[in-house]
Amino acid sequence: MLWSALDILTQANFWAATIRIATPLIFGVLGALLCERAGVLNLGIEGIFVAGAMSGWLAVYLGLPLWGGVLVAAGTGALFGLLHGILTVPLGLSQHVTGIGVTLLATSVAYFGYRVAFPNVATPPRIEAFPPLDLPVLGDLPFIGPILAQQTAFTVLAFACVGILALILARTPLGLALRAVGDNPEAVEAQGLSVVGLRIGAVMAGSALMALGGAFLTLSAFNAFYFGMINGRGWVCIALTVFASWRPGKALLGALLFGALDAYQLRLQTITGGAVPSQIFLMLPYVFSIAALVLVARRADYPRALMKPYFKGQR
Amino acid sequence: MHPDPRPLVLSLSGITKRFGPLTANDHIDLDVRAGEIVALLGENGAGKTTLMSILFGHYVADEGVVHIAGPDGQLSALPGGSAEAALAAGIGMVHQHFALAENLTGFENIVLGTQSLWTLGLRRGAARAKLERLITESGLATDLDVPVARLSVGEQQRIEILKALYRDVRVLILDEPTAVLTPQEADGLAATVRTLAAKGLAVIFISHKLHEVLALCERVVVLRGGAKVADQPTLGASRASLAELMVGRPIPARERPPANPGAPVLVLRGVSVGAPDQRDRLQGADLEVRAGEIVGIAGVSGNGQGALAQLVAGLASPRAGEALIAGLRASRADPAGRIAAGIGRIPEDRHRDGTIGALTVAENYVLETIAAPENQRAGLIRRDDIRRRAARAIADYDVRCPGPDAAVRALSGGNMQKVVLARVLERAPRLVLAHQPTRGLDIGATTDVHRRLIAARDRGAAVLLISEDLDELFALSDRIAVVHAGHLSAAMDTAGLDIRTVGLMMAGHAAEEAA
């Protein structure tokens, strides 16, 4: 049995699943770290996932092309980000309370919208989801080919976002300003930049990324919207953000690690064939999250101004 | 008198700012010329900060206008309430608390906001070249490529000044720039300021260290109660005359009768506190403080005085060595035991460690002795007794507050410190730990704290005074020891000790080479 447990790692199927499970988390962690780098904790993430999943899917169902659905999801996320940003940045409300409020609101709005649109359906209506990639040369490679052949263009977007965000943060004037506003907003103010503008902008962009995480589930991983389908993925992203030390590269690593554990435990369940309760396996990725936090979070270098509201002229 | 030939760069006229019933700035006029170094003096609450905040766009003035010279020398009105406009007009400010993002490098902090946020890459080449030139001109050499968090306070200040120069400022405001520097660093800063002024930069120098003002500035403007009370050349002014202008009444000269030391109250032998790789730690410290003397500890903050204070206050235990504190062998952390043994603690941060803002003056007054029988009976607090004694302390210590039931949070820093002093000194402690007892206080409150510490000494208390302010240490201490990187020097008699020597030792030179 040990042999078959190890054998899982050699299956292309396992690696393809790892990437598929990790993709929404990549979007989510990038979004969360962007908000937090600017100094705003966004616990609206779980609800924004739901709203992104629902609005992106609905847009496509109503006839928009798939990429149109992606844009609608991002726009929905940005709107909830604007709400969270206005409440927490210029008004300086508690970021915890506001974030949980946004999660409840976004989730309810999404479910309500779904119920209004489809009052009497037994099985969720389906759409034509993103097709698997059809790559000319890479697709023919041994081992790698089959893994890539199971991914979609949406996943490519997630990986591209990692690079783009890393580049923006490290190498552009905007990135400097974002990192500075999460460390010492006074430094930003004193250089003539707008703290409020930067923070709201970051929260909106971050929330748009979170919503893409949700949309991936309905537009690529599955082809329908279900109640409860987000199932805590947003909260996992909040933990992974700390694990990633607010760096996009490490965020990718953390999401993949979580994805691998989740894919692995699913396959482990079939091997043990019911000898061990499946709940034990389901628990594994979360146990990993907590263990990683215990190890990493104590030394974590939080953005210094995280969760500290800034009011102009007050020092 | 000849009119000054140098062109005006800044002209404030009739600046008035009110906060409710309080007039923080009352029709203030101020002219500054190119190349001039002007001192702005005033007690806390005199209106300096408000005036500079208006200049820098943090506040909008209720009345009055600010005129600033453009690159062509033509004066034009500065729109209020915009830091961006102030920056663009050539006003730069170095705050007492630095406005630096510590996760960025010095270079990144300097270019922050100087390039459009929507450009794709950071243009480093031109920025580098300009900075190199500025550094050569001003002598502000510092490492620009490590995160600011890893720089010393003096280096961070250099980054702050470079940040302003990089923006081609014509007026540079320095808010209490030497408060955090060693004397040598302060000398370096003064030289830099002179160099910059010689090149035509107008400098407004805010300080309460009068000897620095007299040495560096050519003109001094004094604010009191929101109004300008003096605008005169520094030539002919003296420390006493300036202090009197600031406070509005003559300041009695400080008197310190010779000490009459008795038996040791605090004895440290080879004491280490904190892990060796910790920044604020103590390693193998020897120290003796006797009854009836004040021993000062000089050093740049974070070099081990925090660990020493924690040890004495019972918040930390020694890792090695032997500590005898008020007759007790201090082997473990035991703050309550220290208080019972007669140790009075004036903590460094009165907001965080000295008082509880939400509690009343009376409750704060008995905070450390709440278990004593005079404060409680059968587990219930004796409110009336406490309130009566607090009212007496308020009168004795001249605490300006509505009464014993006022929340401490609403008190000014000086009055808060008076509550702490009353709490500590009314117990007639055997050992007083005074950690930065006058930080942030104005001359009036500072004088009061100094007088009471000397009185406590003369009553027979041993006083351990930890301060970054060398003037204060020399004024109060009978002996001074210097702490640097965890090592505590031997205590030296203040009489005959040179302030420069102490400054060099604070920077890490050994006593022999410093002397």
HADDOCK unambig.tbl for C-alpha pairs under 7 A between the chains (distance, minus, plus):
assign (segid A and resid 171 and name CA) (segid B and resid 121 and name CA) 5.96 0.50 0.50
assign (segid A and resid 171 and name CA) (segid B and resid 122 and name CA) 6.04 0.50 0.50
assign (segid A and resid 172 and name CA) (segid B and resid 120 and name CA) 5.83 0.50 0.50
assign (segid A and resid 172 and name CA) (segid B and resid 121 and name CA) 4.77 0.50 0.50
assign (segid A and resid 172 and name CA) (segid B and resid 122 and name CA) 4.94 0.50 0.50
assign (segid A and resid 173 and name CA) (segid B and resid 112 and name CA) 6.70 0.50 0.50
assign (segid A and resid 173 and name CA) (segid B and resid 115 and name CA) 6.39 0.50 0.50
assign (segid A and resid 173 and name CA) (segid B and resid 116 and name CA) 6.89 0.50 0.50
assign (segid A and resid 173 and name CA) (segid B and resid 117 and name CA) 5.19 0.50 0.50
assign (segid A and resid 173 and name CA) (segid B and resid 122 and name CA) 5.66 0.50 0.50
assign (segid A and resid 174 and name CA) (segid B and resid 117 and name CA) 4.53 0.50 0.50
assign (segid A and resid 174 and name CA) (segid B and resid 118 and name CA) 6.67 0.50 0.50
assign (segid A and resid 176 and name CA) (segid B and resid 108 and name CA) 6.90 0.50 0.50
assign (segid A and resid 176 and name CA) (segid B and resid 112 and name CA) 6.42 0.50 0.50
assign (segid A and resid 177 and name CA) (segid B and resid 112 and name CA) 6.32 0.50 0.50
assign (segid A and resid 180 and name CA) (segid B and resid 101 and name CA) 5.08 0.50 0.50
assign (segid A and resid 180 and name CA) (segid B and resid 104 and name CA) 6.97 0.50 0.50
assign (segid A and resid 183 and name CA) (segid B and resid 101 and name CA) 5.46 0.50 0.50
assign (segid A and resid 183 and name CA) (segid B and resid 102 and name CA) 6.72 0.50 0.50
assign (segid A and resid 183 and name CA) (segid B and resid 103 and name CA) 6.74 0.50 0.50
assign (segid A and resid 184 and name CA) (segid B and resid 100 and name CA) 6.57 0.50 0.50
assign (segid A and resid 184 and name CA) (segid B and resid 101 and name CA) 5.03 0.50 0.50
assign (segid A and resid 186 and name CA) (segid B and resid 99 and name CA) 5.41 0.50 0.50
assign (segid A and resid 187 and name CA) (segid B and resid 99 and name CA) 4.12 0.50 0.50
assign (segid A and resid 187 and name CA) (segid B and resid 100 and name CA) 4.93 0.50 0.50
assign (segid A and resid 187 and name CA) (segid B and resid 101 and name CA) 5.98 0.50 0.50
assign (segid A and resid 190 and name CA) (segid B and resid 83 and name CA) 6.57 0.50 0.50
assign (segid A and resid 190 and name CA) (segid B and resid 99 and name CA) 6.82 0.50 0.50
assign (segid A and resid 191 and name CA) (segid B and resid 112 and name CA) 6.85 0.50 0.50
assign (segid A and resid 191 and name CA) (segid B and resid 113 and name CA) 5.66 0.50 0.50
assign (segid A and resid 192 and name CA) (segid B and resid 83 and name CA) 5.42 0.50 0.50
assign (segid A and resid 192 and name CA) (segid B and resid 84 and name CA) 4.14 0.50 0.50
assign (segid A and resid 192 and name CA) (segid B and resid 87 and name CA) 6.93 0.50 0.50
assign (segid A and resid 192 and name CA) (segid B and resid 113 and name CA) 6.73 0.50 0.50
assign (segid A and resid 193 and name CA) (segid B and resid 113 and name CA) 6.21 0.50 0.50
assign (segid A and resid 313 and name CA) (segid B and resid 58 and name CA) 5.04 0.50 0.50
assign (segid A and resid 313 and name CA) (segid B and resid 59 and name CA) 6.80 0.50 0.50
